[in-house]
């Protein structure tokens, strides 16, 4: 059946074992500066509970819609269920939107609820039909098995029409981001503040974190880190481009963080704990399953080196060494090694796997309690999904979970974040670019921001 916000809420209730470690934030938890800001938006104490309820309900909706978008990305790209040519989602979006009559195209881009009468493009519809046909038999493939729970596969005609609205939402976002926004970073960032939540993750996100931790080591050579919070670790279920589905979905970031800490001698695997929190119960379940048994991580590069897109030596060295500090290289099946994005497989040492833990938590509306504070929090490709008030609440919750003098690493360059974080007792300590590759005129890069919590009450 089709996933809904109510179904997701039921899944969340099934994760209540961690309830004694987390709770919904209350108005009294907020620093005075944040109370003042919320009051300016008519969210004073009497309205705060209703506001938090609305944020949580909206989050549930965005997570549910994000799962449907992953299904669309998978249907367009995977070769597991069809021999038809793969369709790059952004190319599909451009063809679809550009092919609409001008009045419909204008309405599509301006009205988030509008669904054009045109219907599925033929090639895309054929792929979706193949996917639904494959779901008639209970699949062994993890992605197919999961997507089977999201659609009415036993009613393909109805499912195809239902999924058309999800395809339109995908096409609208991709067209606005890739073709209508141009190079306007602020305009692109604003699209994410209301779009469905995505659980995409790639090893490239770890490079900026590695550089940030390296900077931290240089600034404080004697520092030893034992407790790390990873906000939104993600899972590579079905990214919007360069889908790799030779192995079951994986979460890279918790292991990449552990690898960086051990490689940089910032931590010891004897007492390190990397705790992840994610708003998506699917991500939580996948990480819980991964750490229960022998853990092998298969490394696939999202960015491939070409003559026109060379990799920077520093980034190449990072990829070449990734995983060496947490385990040993191990053989993988030919289906895995034949993928052009494949780099290697790492059998993670049991002591490292035991250092990982995870639970469901909405960083905007909840925080961990009855837990020792963290030395470092890592949040990449997460803060971009929040509007200004949600961002302030998320930063306040992260600050509350850090020890005095603790650090936040993120990659969100949006205007106003540095000032908001500073007002909450989390001033900026350092920032730098993490250049992965590309030609000098158009480099592929990320940004790294390092904040430090004030050592005295703020």
GISULPE-V604842 format. One record per residue. N is the residue number from 1. RES is the residue in one letter. SS is DSSP state (H for helix, E for strand, - for the rest). Layout:
[[N/RES/SS] [N/RES/SS]]
This chain:
[[1/X/-] [2/X/-] [3/X/-] [4/X/-] [5/X/H] [6/X/H] [7/X/H] [8/X/H] [9/X/H] [10/X/H] [11/X/H] [12/X/H] [13/X/H] [14/X/-] [15/X/-] [16/X/H] [17/X/H] [18/X/H] [19/X/H] [20/X/H] [21/X/H] [22/X/E] [23/X/E] [24/X/E] [25/X/-] [26/X/-] [27/X/H] [28/X/H] [29/X/H] [30/X/-] [31/X/-] [32/X/H] [33/X/H] [34/X/H] [35/X/H] [36/X/H] [37/X/H] [38/X/H] [39/X/H] [40/X/H] [41/X/-] [42/X/-] [43/X/-] [44/X/-] [45/X/H] [46/X/H] [47/X/H] [48/X/H] [49/X/H] [50/X/H] [51/X/H] [52/X/H] [53/X/H] [54/X/H] [55/X/H] [56/X/H] [57/X/H] [58/X/H] [59/X/H] [60/X/H] [61/X/H] [62/X/H] [63/X/H] [64/X/H] [65/X/H] [66/X/H] [67/X/H] [68/X/H] [69/X/H] [70/X/H] [71/X/H] [72/X/H] [73/X/H] [74/X/H] [75/X/H] [76/X/H] [77/X/H] [78/X/-] [79/X/-] [80/X/-] [81/X/-] [82/X/-] [83/X/-] [84/X/-] [85/X/-] [86/X/-] [87/X/-] [88/X/-] [89/X/H] [90/X/H] [91/X/H] [92/X/H] [93/X/H] [94/X/H] [95/X/H] [96/X/H] [97/X/H] [98/X/H] [99/X/-] [100/X/-] [101/X/-] [102/X/H] [103/X/H] [104/X/H] [105/X/H] [106/X/H] [107/X/H] [108/X/H] [109/X/H] [110/X/H] [111/X/-] [112/X/-] [113/X/-] [114/X/-] [115/X/-] [116/X/-] [117/X/-] [118/X/-] [119/X/-] [120/X/-] [121/X/-] [122/X/H] [123/X/H] [124/X/H] [125/X/H] [126/X/H] [127/X/H] [128/X/H] [129/X/H] [130/X/H] [131/X/H] [132/X/H] [133/X/H] [134/X/H] [135/X/-] [136/X/-] [137/X/-] [138/X/-] [139/X/-] [140/X/-] [141/X/-] [142/X/H] [143/X/H] [144/X/H] [145/X/H] [146/X/H] [147/X/H] [148/X/H] [149/X/-] [150/X/-] [151/X/-] [152/X/-] [153/X/-] [154/X/-] [155/X/-] [156/X/H] [157/X/H] [158/X/H] [159/X/H] [160/X/H] [161/X/H] [162/X/H] [163/X/H] [164/X/H] [165/X/H] [166/X/H] [167/X/H] [168/X/H] [169/X/H] [170/X/H] [171/X/H] [172/X/H] [173/X/H] [174/X/H] [175/X/H] [176/X/H] [177/X/H] [178/X/H] [179/X/H] [180/X/H] [181/X/-] [182/X/-] [183/X/-] [184/X/-] [185/X/H] [186/X/H] [187/X/H] [188/X/H] [189/X/H] [190/X/H] [191/X/H] [192/X/H] [193/X/-] [194/X/-] [195/X/-] [196/X/-] [197/X/-] [198/X/-] [199/X/-] [200/X/-] [201/X/-] [202/X/-] [203/X/-] [204/X/-] [205/X/H] [206/X/H] [207/X/H] [208/X/H] [209/X/H] [210/X/H] [211/X/H] [212/X/H] [213/X/H] [214/X/H] [215/X/H] [216/X/H] [217/X/H] [218/X/H] [219/X/H] [220/X/-] [221/X/-] [222/X/-] [223/X/-] [224/X/-] [225/X/-] [226/X/-] [227/X/E] [228/X/E] [229/X/E] [230/X/E] [231/X/E] [232/X/-] [233/X/-] [234/X/-] [235/X/-] [236/X/-] [237/X/-] [238/X/-] [239/X/-] [240/X/-] [241/X/-] [242/X/-] [243/X/-] [244/X/-] [245/X/-] [246/X/-] [247/X/-] [248/X/-] [249/X/-] [250/X/-] [251/X/-] [252/X/-] [253/X/H] [254/X/H] [255/X/H] [256/X/H] [257/X/H] [258/X/H] [259/X/H] [260/X/H] [261/X/H] [262/X/H] [263/X/H] [264/X/-] [265/X/-] [266/X/-] [267/X/-] [268/X/-] [269/X/-] [270/X/-] [271/X/-] [272/X/-] [273/X/E] [274/X/E] [275/X/E] [276/X/E] [277/X/E] [278/X/E] [279/X/-] [280/X/-] [281/X/H] [282/X/H] [283/X/H] [284/X/H] [285/X/H] [286/X/H] [287/X/H] [288/X/H] [289/X/H] [290/X/H] [291/X/H] [292/X/H] [293/X/-] [294/X/-] [295/X/-] [296/X/E] [297/X/E] [298/X/E] [299/X/E] [300/X/E] [301/X/-] [302/X/-] [303/X/-] [304/X/-] [305/X/-] [306/X/-] [307/X/-] [308/X/-] [309/X/-] [310/X/-] [311/X/E] [312/X/-] [313/X/H] [314/X/H] [315/X/H] [316/X/H] [317/X/H] [318/X/H] [319/X/H] [320/X/H] [321/X/H] [322/X/-] [323/X/-] [324/X/-] [325/X/-] [326/X/-] [327/X/E] [328/X/E] [329/X/E] [330/X/-] [331/X/-] [332/X/-] [333/X/-] [334/X/H] [335/X/H] [336/X/H] [337/X/H] [338/X/-] [339/X/-] [340/X/-] [341/X/-] [342/X/E] [343/X/E] [344/X/E] [345/X/E] [346/X/E] [347/X/E] [348/X/E] [349/X/-] [350/X/H] [351/X/H] [352/X/H] [353/X/H] [354/X/-] [355/X/-] [356/X/E] [357/X/E] [358/X/E] [359/X/E] [360/X/E] [361/X/-] [362/X/-] [363/X/-] [364/X/-] [365/X/-] [366/X/E] [367/X/E] [368/X/E] [369/X/-] [370/X/-] [371/X/-] [372/X/-] [373/X/-] [374/X/E] [375/X/E] [376/X/E] [377/X/E] [378/X/E] [379/X/E] [380/X/-] [381/X/-] [382/X/-] [383/X/H] [384/X/H] [385/X/H] [386/X/-] [387/X/-] [388/X/H] [389/X/H] [390/X/H] [391/X/H] [392/X/H] [393/X/H] [394/X/H] [395/X/H] [396/X/H] [397/X/H] [398/X/H] [399/X/H] [400/X/H] [401/X/H] [402/X/E] [403/X/E] [404/X/E] [405/X/E] [406/X/E] [407/X/E] [408/X/E] [409/X/E] [410/X/E] [411/X/-] [412/X/-] [413/X/-] [414/X/-] [415/X/-] [416/X/-] [417/X/H] [418/X/H] [419/X/H] [420/X/H] [421/X/H] [422/X/H] [423/X/H] [424/X/-] [425/X/-] [426/X/E] [427/X/E] [428/X/E] [429/X/E] [430/X/E] [431/X/E] [432/X/E] [433/X/E] [434/X/E] [435/X/E] [436/X/E] [437/X/E] [438/X/-] [439/X/-] [440/X/H] [441/X/H] [442/X/H] [443/X/-] [444/X/E] [445/X/E] [446/X/E] [447/X/E] [448/X/E] [449/X/E] [450/X/E] [451/X/E] [452/X/E] [453/X/E] [454/X/-] [455/X/-] [456/X/-] [457/X/-] [458/X/-]]
